[in-house]
Amino acid sequence: MLKEFKEFAMRGNVVDMAVGIIIGGAFGTIVKSLVSDVIMPPVGLLLGGVDFENFFIVLKEGATAGPYAALADAKEAGAVIISYGVFINAIISFLIVAFAVFLLIRSINKMKRKEEEAPPAEPTTKDCPMCFTSIPIKATRCPNCTSDI
């Protein structure tokens, strides 16, 4: 059973999938940093200095009574909250990842179409009309039957 699992795990598709998952996880971290550290600060600045991560609704106050200045304060107080600002950041992250995957798939499909559209290679051999063996296309005499072509 262990041998069969090892055989399955070493197939090309499984290894490729594992590499894809690892790279996808790393890519997700990069995109999260891009959204929270690069994209959202200027967007928040344009909207009057708003930090989207601090958008939340308090459903039930915690041990310390509100209002809470930041999401971290509400969590620290033990308040029950809906963090819709974090959700907005997650949606933007998803859209960036989806767009990147779309561009990747689009470029792969374009490469596949180019391969399919490539003209067939010129033939390098021809058949001798006398003995029907394959000979070089530039040959003027068959090396097998010595007939003139």
N, C-alpha and C positions, 0 to 999 in steps of 0.2 A: 504494500500500500504506500509506503514511504517512497519507493522507487517511482511509482506512478505519479505521485504528487510532484516529485522533483522533475519528472519528465514534462508534466503539465506546466509547472512554474517556469521552466526554461524555454518554453515556446516563445517565439518572437513577439506575438501579440501581448502576452502577459507582461513581459519585461518592458515593452514599449508603453503599456498602460501604466505600469508602476512609475516609470520615469516621468510620464505625463502628469501623474497625480502629484509627484514631488515638485515638479516645476510649477504646476498650477498653484500649489500651496505657497510657494515662494512668490509667485506672481501676485497672488492675492494679498500678501503682506505688503508688497511694493505698491499696489493700487490703493490699499487702505492708507498707507502713508501719503501717497499722492493726494488723495481726497482730503484727509484731515489736516495735512501740513502745508499743502501747496494750493489746492483749489478752493477750499472752504474759507480760509482767512480773507482772501480778496473779495469773495462773494459776500461774506459777512461785513466787510468794510464798506462795500458798495451799498449794503442794506442798513447802514448806520451803526456799524460796530457790533453786529450780532454774532454770537457764537452758536452755531446750530446744535452743538453737542449739549448745550445747556437749555434746550427747549424740552420741557417736561410738564406733565400735569400731575398734581398731587391728588391721589385718591383717598389716602388716609395719612394723617400726620404721624410722625414717629414719636420717639421718646422726647425729643426736643421739638417744641412747637415751631411752625413756619412763620413767615415765609422764608423759603430757602433761596439763597443767592445763586447757588450753582447745583448742578446735578450731584456732585460729590458730597455736598453738604446734606442733601436730602437722603442720599444713600447712607451716609454716616449716621444720621438721626434715626434710620430704620423706617423711613416713610415708604408707603406703598405708592409707586409712581409709574406713569407711562412715559417712557423716554422717546417721544416721537422725533426729537432732533437727531438722536443716534440712528433712528430708523431712516431718516432722510439721508444721512451720510451713507448708510448701507445701500440705499437705492442708487445713489450716485456711483458708489463703488461698483455695484452690479452692472450698471449701464456702461461704465468704462471697460470692465472685463468683457462684457458681451460684445462691445464694439471691437475690442482687440481680437477676440475669437472670430468675429465675423470677417475682419480684415485678413486674418490668418487663413481661414477656410477659402476666402475669395482668391487669395494668391495661390493656394494649393490647387484650386480648380483651374485657375488660369494656366498654371504650369502643366497640368494634365492635358488641357486642351491643346497646348502647343505641341506636346509629345504626340498626340493623336493626329494633328494636322501636318506633321512632318512628312515630306514627300518620301516615297519609297526609294531606297538606294538603287543606284544604277547597277544593272547586272554585270558581273565580272566574268561569267562563263557562258558558254553556249553549247548546244549539242551538235555533234558531228552528224551531218545528214546521211553518211554511209554506215557508220557503226553505232551511232547514237550514244557515244560516251561524252562526258562533259569535258570540254577543253576551254582554255582561256579565250576570251572574246576577241583578242587581237590576232589570234593564230590564223595562219593562212594554209597550214597543212596539219592534218590530224596526227598526233604522235603515236596513236594506237594502230590506225589502219593505213597511214601515210597517204591518204587521198587529199587532193587539192580542194580547198574550201572556197 
